[in-house]
Amino acid sequence: MQTSKLTAQELAAAINKQNIHLEDLAAAVSCRCCAAAEKYNAFIDFDPAIIDREIIRIAGMLQNGEEASLAGVPYALADNICTAVIKTTCASRMLSSYQFPFEAATAQRLKENGALLTGKTNMDEFAMSASGENSCFGAVKNPRNGKHTAGSGAAAAVAYGAVTFALEQDRCGELRQSASYCGALGLKPTYGRISRSGLVEFAPSLEQIGIIAMKTADLAATLAIISGPDPLDPTSCSVDVPAYPELLHGKAKHIKVAVPDCWSETAYLEEVIKNIFTAKLQEMREDIFQVEIVSLPFFRYAPVTAAIISAVEAFSSLSNYDGVRFGFREAGKHLQEMYRQTRTEGFSSSLKQLLTFGAMVSSGKFYHDYFLKAQKMRTLIKQELEECLGEYDLIVLPTTPFRAPALKNGFKECLLPDPAASYTAAANLAGLPALTFPVFMQDAAGGINTAGLHFMTKPWDEAILLQAALSLEKINPVTFSEPQL
């Protein structure tokens, strides 16, 4: 039985009924993760011993008759989500040897439900972008095409079939961009739906933890487990968590969809993405979707607004990495020199550019001329989106203006705003749930282009995102990057 092709619920049921032995599962998962690490540099910290230890823990749960709704389901965490047993480096020299003493709330909830942690995945330093190249552990390769970036190791591991799902941070759409590059589904929930406790902060008002998977059912099963309030995270909300897997079994309803009229005016928009999106809109019209063009005049300012706000927040959040309390330290003749040397050697040049911009914008007259105006624009964007979603069920766009950039030739420099965030940043500014669905189209040369359809909806309505994805999944099956082991 190829366990990688089972949904999370199917695999857990087979494990609970002992139709699949945990030892066989461990061997298969270790083999796939090892291949993903060696071929695509998807993992920062992967060791078969981690899986063996997890298998022993899960076996103990089953023997004690404990509830294990995700028993044996393999997953990975991006390396800025803390665990007490595996280092959390944030792909930075600054934390390359640091062990956090606590567990993220999401990791703890998955552990309590029997999920199988395989390791920590590669990422851009402190998740500053989705280039997949700004990591002190090397670039992540795309399993669809090894000459292109995957955006993140989490997306690469899922698309390759090494894990059933992965959790990753999403600040301006990095999770959704990576999922789109690799041909996977990516879900960013409503701000406050999932606890951020244990996520290493970068831009706290924008970022949250999301899910990457290859099947809508796996997004639903995982979201149901990790959602809900957390006393350790004051930004988490006590809104009721629906039984997402059960909602997928209902009859699909007619969905009213809005398309911003400015979508085709985005910088760096590739003709192939334009053609794919236009074709998919027509396909959606023939299904259960009613598609209409709408005017959203403030939407186009979302990327630059998010860039300013995230740079200022990152400047504040990363100020405590100074070599005094924890992490990397470079010696100096005096305290100020030690600070300067530590941050010079511990951070990459791209991150230092971003932090320098954040320092500038948060000081003097720039604070009033840029940061405060960005906050006002954020309010306008949020109001505009909420008004639109009062009339429509979904807003749909491409996920990124371009396909996965080639390695060493992509948007690896610290570009502000990040061109990859042209369509995704607005959801983070407004705290709205958003989902990317993979789209595959063959080009004239016989190659496969991978892109994404990006959906946004009103707060707390992740269910309609999942229902829309399931409807598309029935007519556009999502496949792994290559035959599974």
Secondary structure, DSSP 8 states (H G I E B T S, - for coil): --GGGS-HHHHHHHHHTTSS-HHHHHHHHHHHHHHHHHHH--EEEE-HHHHHHHHHHHHHHHHTT---TTTT-EEEEETTB--SSS---TTSGGGTT---SS--HHHHHHHHTT-EEEEEE--SGGG--S-S---TT---EETTEEEEE-S-HHHHHHHHTSSSEEEEEESSSHHHHHHHHHT-EEEE--TTTB--TTB--SSTTT-EEEEEESSHHHHHHHHHHHBS--TT-TT--------HHHHTTS----EEEEEETTGGG-TT--HHHHHHHHHHHHHHHTTTEEEEEE--TTGGGHHHHHHHHHHHHHHHHGGG-SSSSSS-----SSHHHHHHHHHHHHS-HHHHHHHHHHHHHTSHHHIIIIIHHHHHHHHHHHHHHHHHHHH-SEEEEES-SSS--BTTSSS-S--SS-GGGTTTHHHHHHT--EEEEEEEEE-TTS-EEEEEEEEE-STT-HHHHHHHHHHHHHHS----SS---
